[in-house]
Amino acid sequence: MKAFLRRALLPAAALMLLTTACNDFDEINADPYLATESQVQVEYFINGSIIGSQMDPHIAERVFVLYWKTAGRQQAGGGISTGGYNDGWSSDYYGAGYLGGWLNSIYAAVQVAEKQIATGNIKEYTGNLLQVARIWRVYLLSELTDNFGPIPINGFEGKNPEFSDEKTVYYYLLDELKDASAKLDLGISSSAISKYDQAYGYNYAKWQKYANSMRLRLAMRLSEVDPAKAKAEFEAAAAGPLLTAADETFQIQETAGWDALTGVMTREWNYFPISATINNLYLGLGGITSAEQVKPAQLPFIKPQDYLGLRFADHFTTMTNDPSAGYWLDGLPNTIDPRAYKTYIIPGDVDNSDFNAYPSWDNTAKTTERTLVDAAGATVTKIEAKNTWNAPANGDWGAKGAKNNVRSYNGTIPRHGQHLRNGTSKRIFFAPWETYFLLAEAAVRGWTVPMSGQAAYEAGIDASFAYWNVAGFATAYKASTAYNRVGTSVSWAHVAEPPATYPMKFKDGYTNAEGTVNKTYPVNNLYKNGAVKNDLLTKIITQKFIAQTPWLPLEAWSDHRRLGLPFFENPAVENPLVNMPALNASNYMTSNIKFFPQRLKYPSSLPASNARGYDQALNFLGSVDGTLSPLWWAKH
């Protein structure tokens, strides 16, 4: 039994859902288990699944960091954002890390609970544990399908499973949430086993709210491809209790070290630099000045509102539709979303208690002076990045990048703060702001929801501001009609589109000569053919994207795949991108679904281990097994 419990909590690393056998689960289903039924507790399996899915550092770095945060544009980086893929990373996630562990445990929880209930060998709370297990299984399956597309929902039966198309998967997940939420008995106490629930301590009212809010999330995922189903499911879920309070957040306490609870952003060699995407959303949004936010010693570095920065034509790419491309801001922005300086720390701000100095074995995080060089490597100019704020676009910078020692250096770009890096935070899976922004979107779509679109939108902003301890700015922020760098404002009532052009000043970085340029806001062809930048849905998704940073990059990626919002700049193409051939020097100023990753490829082991299932998956996918193949619900 001791060995059995160890396997339940820490399933064998090599176990995979899509192989031809599943010995551990066969053991769970075998009759000898009944002899020690009283020792096999459902809560152990639930606990093992929730803990495991926090991702140990090996899995987290590959999936949460290098896949999700890069694809979801919460950090700068290449890889998947330019169509890249690593089979080893995906194999670790899909097999040994994900399917061989987390789903194995939660499927075990469901089947053990069902068997105990069928035999009458139950505790008062066994029925509720079954529903909790079903709810968590929905999350894990939703994560899996949103990464790969078609998946099995009948796994762990001792044989290769059948794959299901994404519509079937989503309908199943929505049905499971509806049924499990309704069957929770809120009058039952499970205080004796509360330590086995890392999220809610088996507070069933909170589990019910989480289930209903997750049903909102999954229903809205279908909004563009199956609107009738999306509306019906959303309205039904919205009529129930929802996750709307800070103490209802589904979050798990992280730790330092190296185990499943170790923080997903703790690896010191990962820099987590700010992305151009979120920076363009931050800049100017809400009208809150840097002077109201920074330390007195930083005030002299604040630049005028109409100043772009230094233009370095030979060292900074302009072959991207990033509206900030080509310029280096040699100071701090005049106005910026107040969450920016909390999420990413100003370069060189070493006296800030939240400054992160990783990696600890060198001084790169604190080194802020760098150079731009010529083709021979001789210094053209030096750049001091302390008290500056920049987010160069990703992609291939060609010869310009080779001569630029500033744009991707650890100490020169804003990076995540220390409290997000040292294993002391709680990893968030679902927060109140998401519920509110989902309700706001539903209201804009004309669906029946319990509050107005404006009330929900502003409640979402308030919840996010409270999380970052900047609530004092919320009132002024929500009233602001100032446009950010992509032409979106905050105020719900302000839906006027931005002007066609706006004048900005700059200095030539080489000669210091002053100049003026008429800038245009970028055209987002993925949304309403690029004609709209400041309607209500754009505002909602802009605020949702900012609020979801840094904990929910997969959701940020999913919203962009579903709607084309918020605006994602194209990768630079000074040289052609091998994995994104459709993007080139003739079309980089337009947005196209082919310019952004859509999914993860299946591991290379799948065709050999389950050829029939793999063929089913490709048939359902309706395209090649590639990172640029859109998912069913994302074909906007």
Secondary structure in CASP SS format (residue, H / E / C, confidence):
PFRMAT SS
TARGET T0000
AUTHOR 0000-0000-0000
METHOD secondary structure of the structure
MODEL  1
M C 1.00
K H 1.00
A H 1.00
F H 1.00
L H 1.00
R H 1.00
R H 1.00
A H 1.00
L H 1.00
L C 1.00
P C 1.00
A C 1.00
A C 1.00
A C 1.00
L C 1.00
M C 1.00
L C 1.00
L C 1.00
T C 1.00
T C 1.00
A C 1.00
C C 1.00
N H 1.00
D H 1.00
F H 1.00
D H 1.00
E H 1.00
I H 1.00
N H 1.00
A C 1.00
D H 1.00
P H 1.00
Y H 1.00
L H 1.00
A H 1.00
T H 1.00
E H 1.00
S H 1.00
Q H 1.00
V C 1.00
Q C 1.00
V H 1.00
E H 1.00
Y H 1.00
F H 1.00
I H 1.00
N H 1.00
G H 1.00
S H 1.00
I H 1.00
I H 1.00
G H 1.00
S C 1.00
Q C 1.00
M C 1.00
D C 1.00
P H 1.00
H H 1.00
I H 1.00
A H 1.00
E H 1.00
R H 1.00
V H 1.00
F H 1.00
V H 1.00
L H 1.00
Y H 1.00
W H 1.00
K H 1.00
T H 1.00
A H 1.00
G C 1.00
R C 1.00
Q C 1.00
Q C 1.00
A C 1.00
G C 1.00
G C 1.00
G H 1.00
I H 1.00
S H 1.00
T H 1.00
G C 1.00
G C 1.00
Y C 1.00
N C 1.00
D H 1.00
G H 1.00
W H 1.00
S H 1.00
S H 1.00
D H 1.00
Y H 1.00
Y H 1.00
G H 1.00
A H 1.00
G H 1.00
Y H 1.00
L H 1.00
G H 1.00
G H 1.00
W H 1.00
L H 1.00
N H 1.00
S H 1.00
I H 1.00
Y H 1.00
A H 1.00
A H 1.00
V H 1.00
Q H 1.00
V H 1.00
A H 1.00
E H 1.00
K H 1.00
Q H 1.00
I H 1.00
A H 1.00
T H 1.00
G C 1.00
N C 1.00
I C 1.00
K C 1.00
E C 1.00
Y C 1.00
T H 1.00
G H 1.00
N H 1.00
L H 1.00
L H 1.00
Q H 1.00
V H 1.00
A H 1.00
R H 1.00
I H 1.00
W H 1.00
R H 1.00
V H 1.00
Y H 1.00
L H 1.00
L H 1.00
S H 1.00
E H 1.00
L H 1.00
T H 1.00
D H 1.00
N H 1.00
F H 1.00
G C 1.00
P C 1.00
I E 1.00
P C 1.00
I C 1.00
N C 1.00
G C 1.00
F C 1.00
E C 1.00
G C 1.00
K C 1.00
N C 1.00
P C 1.00
E C 1.00
F C 1.00
S E 1.00
D C 1.00
E H 1.00
K H 1.00
T H 1.00
V H 1.00
Y H 1.00
Y H 1.00
Y H 1.00
L H 1.00
L H 1.00
D H 1.00
E H 1.00
L H 1.00
K H 1.00
D H 1.00
A H 1.00
S H 1.00
A H 1.00
K H 1.00
L C 1.00
D C 1.00
L C 1.00
G C 1.00
I C 1.00
S C 1.00
S C 1.00
S H 1.00
A H 1.00
I H 1.00
S H 1.00
K H 1.00
Y H 1.00
D C 1.00
Q C 1.00
A C 1.00
Y C 1.00
G C 1.00
Y C 1.00
N C 1.00
Y H 1.00
A H 1.00
K H 1.00
W H 1.00
Q H 1.00
K H 1.00
Y H 1.00
A H 1.00
N H 1.00
S H 1.00
M H 1.00
R H 1.00
L H 1.00
R H 1.00
L H 1.00
A H 1.00
M H 1.00
R H 1.00
L C 1.00
S C 1.00
E C 1.00
V C 1.00
D C 1.00
P H 1.00
A H 1.00
K H 1.00
A H 1.00
K H 1.00
A H 1.00
E H 1.00
F H 1.00
E H 1.00
A H 1.00
A H 1.00
A H 1.00
A C 1.00
G C 1.00
P C 1.00
L C 1.00
L C 1.00
T C 1.00
A C 1.00
A H 1.00
D H 1.00
E H 1.00
T C 1.00
F E 1.00
Q E 1.00
I E 1.00
Q E 1.00
E C 1.00
T E 1.00
A C 1.00
G C 1.00
W C 1.00
D C 1.00
A C 1.00
L C 1.00
T E 1.00
G C 1.00
V C 1.00
M C 1.00
T C 1.00
R C 1.00
E C 1.00
W C 1.00
N C 1.00
Y C 1.00
F C 1.00
P E 1.00
I C 1.00
S C 1.00
A H 1.00
T H 1.00
I H 1.00
N H 1.00
N H 1.00
L H 1.00
Y H 1.00
L E 1.00
G C 1.00
L C 1.00
G C 1.00
G C 1.00
I C 1.00
T E 1.00
S H 1.00
A H 1.00
E H 1.00
Q C 1.00
V C 1.00
K C 1.00
P H 1.00
A H 1.00
Q H 1.00
L H 1.00
P H 1.00
F H 1.00
I E 1.00
K C 1.00
P C 1.00
Q C 1.00
D C 1.00
Y E 1.00
L E 1.00
G E 1.00
L E 1.00
R E 1.00
F C 1.00
A C 1.00
D C 1.00
H C 1.00
F C 1.00
T C 1.00
T C 1.00
M C 1.00
T C 1.00
N C 1.00
D C 1.00
P C 1.00
S C 1.00
A C 1.00
G C 1.00
Y E 1.00
W E 1.00
L C 1.00
D C 1.00
G C 1.00
L E 1.00
P C 1.00
N C 1.00
T E 1.00
I E 1.00
D C 1.00
P C 1.00
R C 1.00
A H 1.00
Y H 1.00
K H 1.00
T H 1.00
Y E 1.00
I E 1.00
I C 1.00
P C 1.00
G C 1.00
D C 1.00
V C 1.00
D C 1.00
N C 1.00
S C 1.00
D C 1.00
F C 1.00
N C 1.00
A C 1.00
Y C 1.00
P C 1.00
S C 1.00
W C 1.00
D C 1.00
N C 1.00
T H 1.00
A H 1.00
K H 1.00
T C 1.00
T C 1.00
E E 1.00
R E 1.00
T E 1.00
L E 1.00
V E 1.00
D C 1.00
A C 1.00
A C 1.00
G C 1.00
A C 1.00
T E 1.00
V E 1.00
T E 1.00
K E 1.00
I E 1.00
E E 1.00
A C 1.00
K C 1.00
N C 1.00
T C 1.00
W C 1.00
N C 1.00
A C 1.00
P C 1.00
A C 1.00
N C 1.00
G E 1.00
D E 1.00
W C 1.00
G H 1.00
A H 1.00
K H 1.00
G H 1.00
A H 1.00
K C 1.00
N E 1.00
N C 1.00
V C 1.00
R C 1.00
S C 1.00
Y C 1.00
N C 1.00
G C 1.00
T C 1.00
I C 1.00
P C 1.00
R E 1.00
H E 1.00
G C 1.00
Q H 1.00
H H 1.00
L H 1.00
R C 1.00
N C 1.00
G C 1.00
T C 1.00
S C 1.00
K E 1.00
R E 1.00
I E 1.00
F E 1.00
F E 1.00
A C 1.00
P H 1.00
W H 1.00
E H 1.00
T H 1.00
Y H 1.00
F H 1.00
L H 1.00
L H 1.00
A H 1.00
E H 1.00
A H 1.00
A H 1.00
V H 1.00
R C 1.00
G C 1.00
W C 1.00
T C 1.00
V C 1.00
P C 1.00
M C 1.00
S C 1.00
G H 1.00
Q H 1.00
A H 1.00
A H 1.00
Y H 1.00
E H 1.00
A H 1.00
G H 1.00
I H 1.00
D H 1.00
A H 1.00
S H 1.00
F H 1.00
A H 1.00
Y H 1.00
W C 1.00
N C 1.00
V C 1.00
A H 1.00
G H 1.00
F H 1.00
A H 1.00
T H 1.00
A H 1.00
Y H 1.00
K H 1.00
A H 1.00
S C 1.00
T C 1.00
A C 1.00
Y C 1.00
N C 1.00
R C 1.00
V C 1.00
G C 1.00
T C 1.00
S C 1.00
V C 1.00
S C 1.00
W C 1.00
A C 1.00
H C 1.00
V C 1.00
A C 1.00
E C 1.00
P C 1.00
P C 1.00
A C 1.00
T C 1.00
Y E 1.00
P E 1.00
M E 1.00
K E 1.00
F E 1.00
K E 1.00
D E 1.00
G C 1.00
Y C 1.00
T C 1.00
N C 1.00
A C 1.00
E E 1.00
G E 1.00
T E 1.00
V E 1.00
N E 1.00
K E 1.00
T C 1.00
Y C 1.00
P C 1.00
V C 1.00
N C 1.00
N C 1.00
L C 1.00
Y C 1.00
K H 1.00
N H 1.00
G H 1.00
A C 1.00
V C 1.00
K C 1.00
N C 1.00
D C 1.00
L H 1.00
L H 1.00
T H 1.00
K H 1.00
I H 1.00
I H 1.00
T H 1.00
Q H 1.00
K H 1.00
F H 1.00
I H 1.00
A H 1.00
Q H 1.00
T C 1.00
P C 1.00
W C 1.00
L C 1.00
P H 1.00
L H 1.00
E H 1.00
A H 1.00
W H 1.00
S H 1.00
D H 1.00
H H 1.00
R H 1.00
R H 1.00
L H 1.00
G C 1.00
L C 1.00
P C 1.00
F C 1.00
F C 1.00
E C 1.00
N C 1.00
P C 1.00
A E 1.00
V E 1.00
E C 1.00
N C 1.00
P C 1.00
L C 1.00
V C 1.00
N C 1.00
M C 1.00
P C 1.00
A C 1.00
L C 1.00
N C 1.00
A C 1.00
S C 1.00
N C 1.00
Y C 1.00
M C 1.00
T C 1.00
S C 1.00
N C 1.00
I H 1.00
K H 1.00
F H 1.00
F C 1.00
P C 1.00
Q C 1.00
R C 1.00
L C 1.00
K C 1.00
Y C 1.00
P C 1.00
S C 1.00
S C 1.00
L H 1.00
P H 1.00
A H 1.00
S H 1.00
N C 1.00
A H 1.00
R H 1.00
G H 1.00
Y H 1.00
D H 1.00
Q H 1.00
A H 1.00
L H 1.00
N H 1.00
F H 1.00
L H 1.00
G C 1.00
S C 1.00
V C 1.00
D C 1.00
G C 1.00
T C 1.00
L C 1.00
S C 1.00
P C 1.00
L C 1.00
W H 1.00
W H 1.00
A H 1.00
K C 1.00
H C 1.00
END
